């Protein structure tokens, strides 16, 4: 093993359908700052599609990991009993000084990567999510919590 090689980025979120994807990667598991009750992490949201591909910096804190778990619970409930007249919409991480992902649960799914605080640009990516995606999302979240010591 090459000890001079940088470790691979930790993938916290991966949403994709084979043709397009949105992911959130942490280049490092070391917090960029620590507060009394939370640690802050630098990450990047990565969009890959036939029309546009790009990366935007995204920050989150340790409380946002808990929020992501709650978001997965809420999405699972909505997927079990969807309301076509009122699509579920939620942002992660919380609205603030960083880019975020906006989840719009309809058919097909749409994930918007919003860089409101910096550029005002939002990219909407429609995704045909498979049946087992949420189990993989929970596994990624659990692995990230372990790697981040949360």
KAVEN-V745441 format. One line per field, one symbol per residue. burial: + if it has 16 or more other C-alpha atoms within 10 Angstrom, else -. A space follows every 10 residues. Layout:
burial->???
//
This chain:
burial->---------+ ++++++---+ +++++++++- --------++ ++++++++-- -----+++++ ++-++--+-- ++--+----- -+-----+-- ++++---+++ ++++++--++ +++++----- -++++++++- ---+--++-+ ++-++--+--
//
